[in-house]
Amino acid sequence: MKNKKVVRTLTAIALTAAIAAPITASAAITPGSQSTVSGKDVSTEQTGDTTVELNAEAMYIVTIPSTITLSEVDGTAIYQGNDQITADHVHLDEGKKLEVTLKSDFELSAGVNTLAYTAAKDADFKQTIENDGNVGYFAANIGDTPDTPLQIYFKTAEQLKFAGKYSDVVTFTFKEVSID
């Protein structure tokens, strides 16, 4: 019984000593990891740093017309039509602009019947656009105000001879190019 009393007393002394012993803690705070602060360091100010990043890649929203319908010009059997290409939220690398080109064989077809046409940047067809030719450019913008739309005009190059539903596919290409 005396041994039990001695063991209890020694255990009590050991526990009291453990509780009374000073607690040390590492106050290092490392970004990207968990840090624990305890003991006397809890009441002191600790700091840690982090990095805020943004990796903004080039982007833009371009709208092209799905169909441009040509209408006869004053009973001449020459047909003409126009629409516009718009761009918004154009975010490009510094020193760059967005180039718009078009690809076409410039031939409307309705079965075996064909009808040549031209494309231009202006209604007077003084600034014609060739195959793989430049339609225009868009500059970087903040999205509040879209760039000035690029007008595109199409006109048959010859008079219509045969009835039919004539069509052709025009492919527009957009790419980032250096500002001159």
FIMI-366911 format. One line per field, with one value per residue: chain; residue number from 1; residue in one letter; x, y, z of N, C-alpha, C, CB in turn. Coordinates in nm, 4 decimals, padded with zeros to 6 digits. Glycine has a CB too. Example, Ala and Ser with C-alpha at 12.3 -4.5 7.8 and 13.67 -1.06 7.14 Angstrom:
BEGIN
c A	A
k 1	2
r a	s
nxx 01.3190	01.2850
nyy -00.5690	-00.2250
nzz 00.7800	00.7080
caxx 01.2300	01.3670
cayy -00.4500	-00.1060
cazz 00.7800	00.7140
cxx 01.3200	01.2900
cyy -00.3300	00.0030
czz 00.7800	00.7870
cbxx 01.1308	01.4084
cbyy -00.4473	-00.0598
cbzz 00.9046	00.5725
END
This chain:
BEGIN
c A	A	A	A	A	A	A	A	A	A	A	A	A	A	A	A	A	A	A	A	A	A	A	A	A	A	A	A	A	A	A	A	A	A	A	A	A	A	A	A	A	A	A	A	A	A	A	A	A	A	A	A	A	A	A	A	A	A	A	A	A	A	A	A	A	A	A	A	A	A	A	A	A	A	A	A	A	A	A	A	A	A	A	A	A	A	A	A	A	A	A	A	A	A	A	A	A	A	A	A	A	A	A	A	A	A	A	A	A	A	A	A	A	A	A	A	A	A	A	A	A	A	A	A	A	A	A	A	A	A	A	A	A	A	A	A	A	A	A	A	A	A	A	A	A	A	A	A	A	A	A	A	A	A	A	A	A	A	A	A	A	A	A	A	A	A	A	A	A	A	A	A	A	A	A	A	A	A	A	A
k 1	2	3	4	5	6	7	8	9	10	11	12	13	14	15	16	17	18	19	20	21	22	23	24	25	26	27	28	29	30	31	32	33	34	35	36	37	38	39	40	41	42	43	44	45	46	47	48	49	50	51	52	53	54	55	56	57	58	59	60	61	62	63	64	65	66	67	68	69	70	71	72	73	74	75	76	77	78	79	80	81	82	83	84	85	86	87	88	89	90	91	92	93	94	95	96	97	98	99	100	101	102	103	104	105	106	107	108	109	110	111	112	113	114	115	116	117	118	119	120	121	122	123	124	125	126	127	128	129	130	131	132	133	134	135	136	137	138	139	140	141	142	143	144	145	146	147	148	149	150	151	152	153	154	155	156	157	158	159	160	161	162	163	164	165	166	167	168	169	170	171	172	173	174	175	176	177	178	179	180
r m	k	n	k	k	v	v	r	t	l	t	a	i	a	l	t	a	a	i	a	a	p	i	t	a	s	a	a	i	t	p	g	s	q	s	t	v	s	g	k	d	v	s	t	e	q	t	g	d	t	t	v	e	l	n	a	e	a	m	y	i	v	t	i	p	s	t	i	t	l	s	e	v	d	g	t	a	i	y	q	g	n	d	q	i	t	a	d	h	v	h	l	d	e	g	k	k	l	e	v	t	l	k	s	d	f	e	l	s	a	g	v	n	t	l	a	y	t	a	a	k	d	a	d	f	k	q	t	i	e	n	d	g	n	v	g	y	f	a	a	n	i	g	d	t	p	d	t	p	l	q	i	y	f	k	t	a	e	q	l	k	f	a	g	k	y	s	d	v	v	t	f	t	f	k	e	v	s	i	d
nxx 00.0817	00.1998	00.3702	00.1929	00.1041	00.3360	00.3863	00.1604	00.2090	00.4520	00.3634	00.1792	00.3509	00.5089	00.3166	00.2400	00.4804	00.5072	00.2918	00.3613	00.5912	00.7589	00.6021	00.7085	00.7028	00.7044	00.7004	00.6991	00.5522	00.4586	00.3971	00.1509	00.1492	00.0426	00.0548	00.1344	00.0721	00.1404	00.1222	00.3181	00.3504	00.1041	-00.0187	00.1247	00.1874	00.1664	00.2856	00.2353	00.3074	00.1625	00.1280	-00.0420	-00.1783	-00.2428	-00.3083	-00.3587	-00.4813	-00.4832	-00.7933	-01.1131	-01.4371	-01.6046	-01.8416	-01.9914	-02.1886	-02.4481	-02.5765	-02.5750	-02.7876	-02.8369	-02.9719	-03.1563	-03.0263	-03.1857	-03.3340	-03.1358	-03.0357	-02.8102	-02.6888	-02.6740	-02.5459	-02.4974	-02.3327	-02.2111	-01.9112	-01.8482	-01.6612	-01.5895	-01.4829	-01.2055	-00.9080	-00.5778	-00.2305	00.0210	00.0981	-00.0259	-00.2848	-00.6112	-00.6485	-00.8641	-00.9472	-01.0681	-01.1769	-01.2576	-01.4027	-01.5369	-01.7699	-02.0965	-02.3277	-02.5902	-02.6892	-02.5798	-02.5453	-02.3621	-02.2479	-02.0459	-01.9034	-01.8068	-01.6226	-01.6079	-01.4742	-01.6137	-01.9132	-01.9018	-01.7378	-01.4673	-01.2638	-01.1853	-01.1859	-00.9686	-00.9270	-00.8205	-00.7763	-00.7435	-00.9887	-01.0102	-00.9137	-00.9208	-00.8764	-00.7351	-00.9701	-01.1700	-01.4155	-01.6383	-01.7063	-01.7573	-01.5352	-01.5310	-01.7529	-01.6659	-01.7464	-01.8826	-01.9204	-02.0993	-02.1289	-02.2766	-02.0811	-02.1576	-02.4498	-02.7512	-02.8666	-03.0135	-03.2770	-03.2801	-03.1538	-02.8858	-02.5693	-02.2784	-01.9977	-01.8290	-01.5287	-01.4159	-01.1199	-00.9477	-00.6809	-00.4106	-00.1951	00.1065	00.1149	00.1640
nyy -00.1168	00.1100	00.1363	00.1902	00.4390	00.5868	00.5673	00.7003	00.9536	01.0189	01.0160	01.2256	01.4381	01.4332	01.4902	01.7479	01.8814	01.8576	02.0103	02.2586	02.3112	02.5188	02.5974	02.5690	02.7136	02.7128	02.9964	03.0348	03.1152	02.9823	03.0477	02.8667	02.6414	02.4723	02.6390	02.6283	02.7998	02.8315	02.8349	03.0818	03.2385	03.2788	03.5119	03.7081	03.9093	03.7680	03.7184	03.6585	03.5994	03.6143	03.5471	03.7184	03.6413	03.6822	03.5315	03.6347	03.5445	03.6057	03.7069	03.7290	03.8357	03.7742	03.8600	03.7371	03.7776	03.5379	03.4936	03.6740	03.8483	03.9102	04.1712	04.2888	04.5603	04.8361	04.7226	04.6183	04.3636	04.3156	04.2253	04.3126	04.3294	04.3829	04.3719	04.3590	04.2996	04.2412	04.3120	04.2463	04.2831	04.2577	04.1418	04.1582	04.0658	04.3012	04.5523	04.4321	04.3604	04.2620	04.0872	04.0593	03.8441	03.7252	03.4315	03.3075	03.1714	03.3400	03.2841	03.2371	02.9704	02.7836	02.4918	02.3846	02.6331	02.9343	03.2392	03.5095	03.7087	04.0000	04.1253	04.3913	04.6672	04.8967	05.0742	05.1687	05.0006	05.0479	04.9696	04.6830	04.3376	04.0741	03.7115	03.5590	03.8077	04.1172	04.2249	04.4022	04.5491	04.4966	04.6697	04.6317	04.6387	04.7471	04.6350	04.7797	04.9514	04.8464	04.7858	04.9806	04.8562	04.6345	04.6944	04.5012	04.4356	04.2883	04.2105	04.1130	04.0336	04.0156	04.0150	03.8552	03.5557	03.3141	03.1768	03.0734	02.9423	03.0869	03.0459	03.0759	02.9942	03.1927	03.2218	03.3522	03.4622	03.5058	03.6579	03.7320	03.9973	04.1922	04.5390	04.7842
nzz 00.0000	00.0711	-00.1400	-00.3468	-00.2674	-00.2869	-00.5613	-00.6593	-00.5551	-00.6805	-00.9446	-00.9403	-00.8851	-01.1161	-01.3139	-01.2313	-01.2665	-01.5417	-01.6302	-01.5340	-01.6727	-01.9114	-02.2225	-02.5482	-02.8730	-03.2286	-03.4200	-03.6868	-03.9918	-04.2841	-04.6240	-04.8075	-04.6519	-04.3505	-04.0432	-03.7001	-03.4085	-03.0742	-02.7123	-02.5460	-02.7707	-02.8850	-02.8057	-02.9318	-03.2244	-03.5423	-03.8761	-04.2270	-04.5703	-04.9001	-05.2507	-05.5041	-05.8103	-06.1639	-06.4571	-06.7507	-07.0479	-07.4037	-07.5450	-07.7087	-07.8245	-08.1054	-08.3485	-08.6307	-08.9257	-08.9872	-09.2246	-09.5255	-09.7161	-10.0550	-10.2484	-10.5318	-10.7209	-10.8079	-11.0368	-11.2050	-11.2346	-11.0997	-10.7867	-10.4437	-10.1076	-09.7528	-09.4296	-09.0921	-08.8987	-08.5649	-08.2650	-07.9264	-07.5859	-07.6316	-07.5546	-07.5746	-07.6296	-07.5349	-07.7734	-07.9866	-08.2321	-08.3502	-08.6366	-08.9175	-09.1732	-09.4934	-09.6662	-09.9793	-10.2806	-10.4339	-10.5819	-10.6388	-10.6275	-10.7770	-10.8038	-11.1143	-11.2121	-11.1895	-11.0349	-11.0334	-10.7705	-10.5736	-10.2920	-10.0548	-09.8566	-09.8502	-09.9526	-10.2106	-10.3441	-10.3864	-10.2281	-10.2581	-10.1524	-10.1680	-10.2111	-09.9135	-09.8189	-09.6317	-09.4085	-09.2020	-08.8810	-08.5250	-08.2219	-07.8906	-07.6235	-07.3416	-07.3082	-07.2284	-07.4317	-07.7456	-08.0239	-08.3273	-08.5629	-08.8344	-09.1558	-09.4180	-09.7560	-10.0274	-10.3717	-10.6766	-10.9610	-11.2147	-11.4261	-11.3235	-11.4706	-11.4574	-11.2613	-10.9154	-10.6013	-10.4970	-10.3470	-10.1344	-09.9295	-09.7048	-09.5368	-09.2382	-09.0829	-08.7781	-08.6204	-08.3947	-08.4476	-08.4901	-08.4031	-08.6410
caxx 00.0000	00.2922	00.4214	00.0906	00.1011	00.4581	00.3654	00.0646	00.2748	00.5479	00.2850	00.1243	00.4627	00.5472	00.2123	00.2501	00.6015	00.4808	00.2020	00.4318	00.7057	00.7279	00.5691	00.7744	00.6359	00.7651	00.6076	00.7210	00.4338	00.5075	00.2896	00.1229	00.1485	-00.0259	00.1457	00.0719	00.1299	00.0810	00.1975	00.3312	00.3479	-00.0334	-00.0564	00.2050	00.1431	00.2366	00.2555	00.2673	00.2907	00.1130	00.1385	-00.1658	-00.1411	-00.3436	-00.2514	-00.4624	-00.4493	-00.5548	-00.9284	-01.2017	-01.5670	-01.6302	-01.9698	-01.9998	-02.3257	-02.4666	-02.6181	-02.5906	-02.8782	-02.8162	-03.0958	-03.1327	-03.0017	-03.2621	-03.3724	-03.0185	-02.9958	-02.6908	-02.7372	-02.5786	-02.5857	-02.3894	-02.3533	-02.0915	-01.8445	-01.8237	-01.5718	-01.6052	-01.3943	-01.0816	-00.7924	-00.4664	-00.0976	00.0621	00.1574	-00.0951	-00.4215	-00.6798	-00.6670	-00.9734	-00.9328	-01.1731	-01.1394	-01.3719	-01.3745	-01.6176	-01.8593	-02.2253	-02.3771	-02.7240	-02.6752	-02.4712	-02.5353	-02.2748	-02.2538	-01.9299	-01.9310	-01.6903	-01.6380	-01.5411	-01.4826	-01.6947	-02.0323	-01.8676	-01.6534	-01.3345	-01.1685	-01.2245	-01.1130	-00.9332	-00.9210	-00.7221	-00.7527	-00.7704	-01.1165	-00.9831	-00.8499	-00.9802	-00.7768	-00.7730	-01.0649	-01.2054	-01.5448	-01.7492	-01.7424	-01.6992	-01.4681	-01.6141	-01.7749	-01.6092	-01.8503	-01.8457	-02.0166	-02.0902	-02.2056	-02.2523	-01.9932	-02.2248	-02.5952	-02.8152	-02.9332	-03.1039	-03.3342	-03.2278	-03.1035	-02.7407	-02.5007	-02.1358	-01.9526	-01.7131	-01.4659	-01.3422	-01.0113	-00.9098	-00.5523	-00.3398	-00.0781	00.1757	00.0750	00.2725
cayy 00.0000	00.2210	00.1501	00.2562	00.5784	00.6476	00.5760	00.8082	01.0807	01.0455	01.0464	01.3599	01.5326	01.4341	01.5629	01.8887	01.9333	01.8659	02.1224	02.3815	02.3309	02.6167	02.5417	02.6452	02.6956	02.7765	03.0964	03.0515	03.0976	02.9621	03.0460	02.7398	02.5285	02.5016	02.6778	02.6223	02.8895	02.7977	02.8803	03.2266	03.3088	03.3018	03.6494	03.8018	03.9249	03.6856	03.7615	03.5657	03.6607	03.5326	03.6127	03.7237	03.6341	03.6758	03.4917	03.6740	03.5073	03.6821	03.6592	03.8239	03.7858	03.8267	03.8188	03.7497	03.7473	03.3992	03.5003	03.8067	03.8330	04.0090	04.2202	04.3517	04.7039	04.9165	04.6518	04.6008	04.2227	04.3127	04.2100	04.3641	04.3176	04.4127	04.3509	04.4001	04.2094	04.3161	04.2506	04.3020	04.2203	04.2224	04.1490	04.1061	04.0941	04.4390	04.5714	04.3461	04.3913	04.1456	04.1001	03.9819	03.8189	03.6368	03.3335	03.2746	03.1574	03.4469	03.2282	03.1880	02.8629	02.7255	02.3734	02.4020	02.7756	03.0106	03.3842	03.5686	03.8253	04.0634	04.1731	04.5203	04.7315	05.0171	05.0583	05.2060	04.8912	05.0997	04.8953	04.5417	04.2400	03.9538	03.5882	03.5718	03.9515	04.1829	04.2937	04.5110	04.5175	04.5408	04.6984	04.5867	04.7279	04.7000	04.5679	04.8732	05.0046	04.7612	04.8530	05.0160	04.7364	04.6290	04.6770	04.4113	04.4495	04.1885	04.2501	04.0254	04.0963	04.0028	04.0121	03.7259	03.5027	03.2039	03.1759	02.9695	02.9872	03.0930	03.0645	03.0467	03.0050	03.2789	03.1888	03.4622	03.4186	03.6070	03.6260	03.8389	04.0402	04.3089	04.6726	04.8410
cazz 00.0000	00.0755	-00.2770	-00.4261	-00.2267	-00.3431	-00.7065	-00.6806	-00.5248	-00.7894	-01.0644	-00.9200	-00.8991	-01.2577	-01.3875	-01.1937	-01.3309	-01.6855	-01.6524	-01.5007	-01.7632	-02.0159	-02.3539	-02.6540	-03.0011	-03.3448	-03.4701	-03.8305	-04.0753	-04.4198	-04.7236	-04.8723	-04.5587	-04.2251	-03.9362	-03.5692	-03.3092	-02.9451	-02.5960	-02.5247	-02.8989	-02.9270	-02.7761	-03.0103	-03.3633	-03.6402	-04.0133	-04.3353	-04.7023	-05.0100	-05.3810	-05.5810	-05.9512	-06.2682	-06.5858	-06.8459	-07.1854	-07.5049	-07.5710	-07.7747	-07.8669	-08.2397	-08.4045	-08.7761	-08.9695	-09.0305	-09.3642	-09.5852	-09.8297	-10.1610	-10.3097	-10.6618	-10.7186	-10.9056	-11.1592	-11.2915	-11.2291	-11.0138	-10.6503	-10.3455	-09.9673	-09.6590	-09.2875	-09.0185	-08.8058	-08.4421	-08.1657	-07.7926	-07.4861	-07.7021	-07.4650	-07.6542	-07.5790	-07.5617	-07.9048	-08.0838	-08.2745	-08.4039	-08.7808	-08.9747	-09.3175	-09.5449	-09.7686	-10.0633	-10.4236	-10.4939	-10.6817	-10.5901	-10.7132	-10.7621	-10.8903	-11.2117	-11.2454	-11.1000	-11.0481	-10.9652	-10.6859	-10.5121	-10.1546	-10.0358	-09.7253	-09.8641	-10.0365	-10.3492	-10.3934	-10.4222	-10.1440	-10.2695	-10.0703	-10.2432	-10.1333	-09.8048	-09.8013	-09.5049	-09.3918	-09.1077	-08.7531	-08.3996	-08.1187	-07.7564	-07.5559	-07.2074	-07.3067	-07.2081	-07.5631	-07.8491	-08.1348	-08.4421	-08.6449	-08.9694	-09.2570	-09.5281	-09.8658	-10.1338	-10.4910	-10.7922	-11.0594	-11.3439	-11.4149	-11.3022	-11.5915	-11.4255	-11.1265	-10.8272	-10.4706	-10.5085	-10.2185	-10.1219	-09.7908	-09.6825	-09.4092	-09.1765	-08.9947	-08.6807	-08.5549	-08.3302	-08.5242	-08.4330	-08.4477	-08.7232
cxx 00.0862	00.3462	00.3198	00.0865	00.2210	00.4402	00.2681	00.1291	00.3717	00.4744	00.2289	00.2330	00.5035	00.4452	00.2176	00.3705	00.5788	00.3913	00.2748	00.5472	00.6679	00.7017	00.6363	00.7025	00.7155	00.6620	00.6258	00.5929	00.4826	00.3912	00.2743	00.1256	00.0733	00.0782	00.0692	00.1455	00.0616	00.1672	00.2034	00.3237	00.2066	-00.0711	00.0270	00.1564	00.2300	00.1988	00.2919	00.2381	00.2303	00.1263	00.0034	-00.1252	-00.2635	-00.2709	-00.3595	-00.4164	-00.5316	-00.6926	-01.0060	-01.3328	-01.5969	-01.7635	-01.9677	-02.1433	-02.3361	-02.5046	-02.6229	-02.6716	-02.8539	-02.9515	-03.0621	-03.1208	-03.0764	-03.2895	-03.2578	-02.9769	-02.8579	-02.7449	-02.6290	-02.6349	-02.4684	-02.4317	-02.2256	-02.0394	-01.8137	-01.7300	-01.5896	-01.5132	-01.2660	-00.9652	-00.6775	-00.3346	-00.0610	00.1306	00.0924	-00.2320	-00.4795	-00.7088	-00.7799	-00.9482	-01.0488	-01.1168	-01.2661	-01.3247	-01.4554	-01.7046	-01.9841	-02.2704	-02.5165	-02.7261	-02.5568	-02.4519	-02.4490	-02.2865	-02.1381	-01.9743	-01.8016	-01.7255	-01.5604	-01.5591	-01.5735	-01.8086	-02.0053	-01.7791	-01.5202	-01.2257	-01.2072	-01.1332	-01.0919	-00.9419	-00.8022	-00.6878	-00.7988	-00.9049	-01.0975	-00.9218	-00.9373	-00.8658	-00.8251	-00.8708	-01.1071	-01.3427	-01.6622	-01.7992	-01.6779	-01.6310	-01.5689	-01.6304	-01.7050	-01.7241	-01.7970	-01.9588	-01.9909	-02.1779	-02.1734	-02.1721	-02.0521	-02.3752	-02.6463	-02.8882	-03.0412	-03.1527	-03.2697	-03.1847	-02.9516	-02.6790	-02.3528	-02.1010	-01.8260	-01.6588	-01.3863	-01.2382	-00.9732	-00.7771	-00.4883	-00.2138	-00.0177	00.1195	00.1928	00.3278
cyy 00.1232	00.2458	00.2221	00.4044	00.6511	00.6660	00.6886	00.9431	01.1175	01.0820	01.1870	01.4648	01.5445	01.5118	01.7112	01.9522	01.9508	01.9846	02.2538	02.4097	02.4317	02.5468	02.6291	02.6153	02.7649	02.8724	03.1193	03.0226	03.0926	02.9625	02.9080	02.6211	02.5696	02.5343	02.6761	02.7149	02.8556	02.8544	03.0312	03.3040	03.3395	03.4481	03.7506	03.8039	03.8408	03.7359	03.6509	03.6353	03.5617	03.6134	03.6055	03.7312	03.6375	03.6413	03.5161	03.6409	03.5929	03.6198	03.7673	03.7541	03.8532	03.7725	03.8438	03.7176	03.6025	03.3931	03.6466	03.7869	03.9463	04.0448	04.2934	04.5037	04.7681	04.8466	04.6258	04.4556	04.2077	04.3132	04.2506	04.3452	04.3504	04.3793	04.3951	04.2882	04.2926	04.2387	04.3232	04.2242	04.1708	04.2486	04.0791	04.1323	04.2376	04.4473	04.4887	04.4039	04.2652	04.1688	04.0082	03.9691	03.7306	03.5484	03.2982	03.2509	03.2596	03.3965	03.1740	03.0760	02.8204	02.6071	02.3948	02.5487	02.8476	03.1592	03.4422	03.6880	03.8802	04.1034	04.3038	04.5705	04.8535	04.9941	05.0921	05.1002	04.9424	05.0270	04.7475	04.4531	04.1150	03.8311	03.5960	03.7173	04.0035	04.2552	04.4149	04.4596	04.5644	04.5626	04.6405	04.6877	04.6661	04.6377	04.6605	04.9290	04.9172	04.8461	04.8888	04.8910	04.7485	04.6029	04.5851	04.4149	04.3416	04.2346	04.1522	04.1033	04.0904	03.9960	03.8684	03.6829	03.4016	03.2151	03.0635	03.0289	02.9757	03.1141	03.0307	03.0615	03.0905	03.2445	03.3090	03.4036	03.5360	03.5657	03.7523	03.8706	04.1637	04.4376	04.7289	04.9674
czz 00.0000	-00.0639	-00.3662	-00.3960	-00.2854	-00.4936	-00.7363	-00.6579	-00.6358	-00.9190	-01.0548	-00.9379	-01.0461	-01.3406	-01.3572	-01.2617	-01.4802	-01.7171	-01.6296	-01.5963	-01.8711	-02.1497	-02.4585	-02.7846	-03.1093	-03.4014	-03.6195	-03.9068	-04.2189	-04.5183	-04.7857	-04.7794	-04.4334	-04.1201	-03.8049	-03.4755	-03.1774	-02.8340	-02.5889	-02.6563	-02.9481	-02.9070	-02.8556	-03.1544	-03.4554	-03.7798	-04.1107	-04.4672	-04.8000	-05.1386	-05.4504	-05.7278	-06.0408	-06.3963	-06.6907	-06.9877	-07.2804	-07.5267	-07.6432	-07.8080	-08.0002	-08.2878	-08.5544	-08.8174	-09.0162	-09.1779	-09.4070	-09.7125	-09.9291	-10.2225	-10.4392	-10.6459	-10.8351	-11.0386	-11.2559	-11.3086	-11.1642	-10.8702	-10.5512	-10.2049	-09.8778	-09.5161	-09.2187	-08.9297	-08.6822	-08.3504	-08.0333	-07.6990	-07.5529	-07.6068	-07.5363	-07.5836	-07.6168	-07.6977	-08.0148	-08.1187	-08.3362	-08.5516	-08.8270	-09.1251	-09.3621	-09.6550	-09.8448	-10.2057	-10.5037	-10.6081	-10.6124	-10.6816	-10.6728	-10.8568	-10.9834	-11.2499	-11.1421	-11.1316	-10.9668	-10.8803	-10.6302	-10.3701	-10.1423	-09.8934	-09.7292	-09.9633	-10.1828	-10.4173	-10.4492	-10.3436	-10.1456	-10.1855	-10.1543	-10.1522	-10.0382	-09.7779	-09.6667	-09.5080	-09.3009	-08.9796	-08.6377	-08.3016	-07.9861	-07.6974	-07.4242	-07.1991	-07.2839	-07.3409	-07.6696	-07.9557	-08.2425	-08.5280	-08.7804	-09.0660	-09.3665	-09.6311	-09.9695	-10.2501	-10.6029	-10.8962	-11.1996	-11.3217	-11.4008	-11.4292	-11.5557	-11.2814	-11.0448	-10.6945	-10.4736	-10.3708	-10.2306	-09.9743	-09.7883	-09.5445	-09.3602	-09.0817	-08.9056	-08.6198	-08.5004	-08.4110	-08.4576	-08.4894	-08.5250	-08.6636
cbxx -00.0930	00.4063	00.4552	-00.0453	00.0995	00.5844	00.3122	-00.0558	00.3485	00.6391	00.1708	00.0607	00.5842	00.5605	00.0737	00.2604	00.7211	00.4164	00.0796	00.4833	00.7505	00.8434	00.4131	00.9272	00.4918	00.8115	00.6255	00.8344	00.3278	00.5864	00.3164	00.2191	00.2936	-00.1151	00.2079	00.0707	00.1112	00.0653	00.3376	00.4634	00.4200	-00.1296	-00.0416	00.3546	00.1474	00.2011	00.3314	00.1860	00.4248	-00.0353	00.2495	-00.2571	-00.0603	-00.4239	-00.2033	-00.4952	-00.4759	-00.4744	-00.9997	-01.1360	-01.6801	-01.5155	-02.0880	-01.8967	-02.3693	-02.5742	-02.7564	-02.4503	-03.0266	-02.7180	-03.1736	-03.2466	-02.8491	-03.1886	-03.4776	-02.9028	-02.9949	-02.5911	-02.7821	-02.5469	-02.6386	-02.3483	-02.3891	-02.1210	-01.7131	-01.9560	-01.4219	-01.7550	-01.4665	-01.0654	-00.8223	-00.4650	00.0066	00.1564	00.3018	-00.1107	-00.4255	-00.8107	-00.5358	-01.1126	-00.7942	-01.2934	-01.0720	-01.4780	-01.4065	-01.5277	-01.7886	-02.3320	-02.2834	-02.8412	-02.8064	-02.4994	-02.6761	-02.1273	-02.3929	-01.8218	-02.0273	-01.6432	-01.5875	-01.5950	-01.3434	-01.6077	-02.1445	-01.7958	-01.7277	-01.3265	-01.1665	-01.2210	-01.1905	-00.7907	-00.9099	-00.5946	-00.8219	-00.6583	-01.2241	-01.1103	-00.7103	-01.0849	-00.7511	-00.6471	-01.1887	-01.1976	-01.5450	-01.7061	-01.6977	-01.8073	-01.3565	-01.5512	-01.9255	-01.4974	-01.8951	-01.8200	-02.0077	-02.1337	-02.1729	-02.3873	-01.8567	-02.1748	-02.6593	-02.9130	-02.8304	-03.0342	-03.4896	-03.1104	-03.1650	-02.6980	-02.5656	-02.0474	-01.9264	-01.7503	-01.3745	-01.4383	-00.8872	-01.0194	-00.4555	-00.3055	-00.1161	00.3265	00.0341	00.2240
cbyy -00.0003	00.1943	00.0113	00.1938	00.5907	00.5592	00.4414	00.7920	01.0732	00.9219	00.9441	01.3724	01.4873	01.2899	01.5079	01.9040	01.8395	01.7364	02.1126	02.3744	02.1955	02.7182	02.5346	02.6102	02.7494	02.6711	03.2269	02.9594	03.2130	02.8304	03.1497	02.7177	02.4825	02.3825	02.8179	02.4786	03.0426	02.6446	02.8236	03.2578	03.2274	03.2104	03.6760	03.7643	04.0735	03.5328	03.8919	03.4324	03.7121	03.4882	03.5470	03.8467	03.5082	03.8103	03.3402	03.8254	03.3562	03.6870	03.6189	03.8824	03.8145	03.7887	03.8945	03.6546	03.8430	03.3300	03.4314	03.8762	03.8317	03.9548	04.3139	04.3165	04.7351	05.0435	04.7290	04.6787	04.1614	04.4378	04.0655	04.5140	04.1766	04.5606	04.2012	04.5234	04.1445	04.3465	04.2560	04.2954	04.1023	04.3049	04.0829	04.1692	03.9925	04.4909	04.5392	04.2026	04.5119	04.1169	04.0672	04.0490	03.7512	03.7187	03.2045	03.3866	03.0136	03.5581	03.1172	03.3022	02.7436	02.8306	02.3466	02.3195	02.8402	02.9637	03.4415	03.6127	03.7892	04.1869	04.0664	04.6238	04.7718	05.1355	05.1457	05.3423	04.8122	05.2519	04.9510	04.4962	04.2064	03.9668	03.4636	03.4941	04.0283	04.2809	04.1978	04.5872	04.5822	04.4365	04.8518	04.5699	04.7559	04.8126	04.4635	04.9878	05.1539	04.6719	04.7647	05.1344	04.7124	04.5175	04.8145	04.2637	04.5903	04.0463	04.3978	03.9726	04.0295	03.8773	04.0795	03.7322	03.4372	03.0685	03.1582	02.8966	02.9022	03.2056	02.9777	03.1422	02.8633	03.4327	03.0638	03.5596	03.3671	03.6250	03.5561	03.8018	04.0702	04.3015	04.7665	04.8690
cbzz 00.1174	00.1749	-00.3362	-00.4007	-00.0731	-00.3130	-00.7641	-00.5891	-00.3899	-00.8130	-01.0834	-00.7801	-00.8128	-01.3113	-01.3534	-01.0406	-01.3059	-01.7362	-01.5610	-01.3591	-01.8278	-02.0304	-02.3769	-02.6640	-02.9966	-03.4524	-03.3949	-03.8797	-04.0535	-04.4301	-04.8330	-04.9808	-04.5238	-04.1797	-03.9627	-03.5143	-03.3484	-02.9292	-02.5985	-02.4537	-03.0026	-02.8495	-02.6273	-03.0045	-03.4062	-03.6228	-04.0488	-04.3227	-04.7556	-04.9859	-05.4687	-05.5386	-05.9785	-06.2812	-06.5853	-06.8328	-07.2102	-07.6380	-07.4400	-07.9027	-07.7592	-08.3388	-08.3370	-08.8485	-09.0830	-08.9453	-09.3851	-09.6147	-09.7828	-10.2701	-10.2120	-10.7609	-10.7262	-10.9331	-11.2295	-11.2363	-11.3708	-11.0421	-10.6245	-10.3721	-09.9365	-09.6692	-09.2543	-08.9343	-08.8684	-08.3698	-08.2124	-07.7444	-07.4147	-07.8366	-07.3238	-07.7948	-07.6349	-07.4503	-07.8987	-08.0283	-08.3761	-08.3256	-08.8561	-08.9454	-09.3509	-09.5977	-09.7055	-10.0589	-10.4716	-10.5441	-10.7635	-10.5840	-10.7086	-10.7940	-10.9725	-11.3374	-11.2527	-11.1129	-10.9999	-11.0684	-10.5713	-10.5942	-10.0499	-10.1352	-09.6767	-09.9092	-09.9841	-10.3507	-10.5013	-10.3959	-09.9967	-10.4168	-09.9370	-10.3036	-10.2262	-09.8385	-09.9098	-09.4715	-09.3335	-09.0765	-08.7442	-08.3444	-08.1063	-07.6642	-07.6448	-07.1108	-07.2026	-07.1161	-07.5786	-07.9130	-08.1931	-08.5246	-08.6655	-08.9815	-09.3163	-09.4764	-09.9305	-10.0828	-10.5346	-10.8536	-11.0579	-11.4209	-11.5369	-11.1825	-11.6854	-11.4480	-11.1320	-10.8930	-10.3516	-10.6051	-10.1096	-10.2129	-09.7280	-09.6940	-09.4225	-09.1009	-09.0768	-08.5710	-08.6537	-08.1845	-08.6728	-08.4602	-08.3264	-08.8636
END
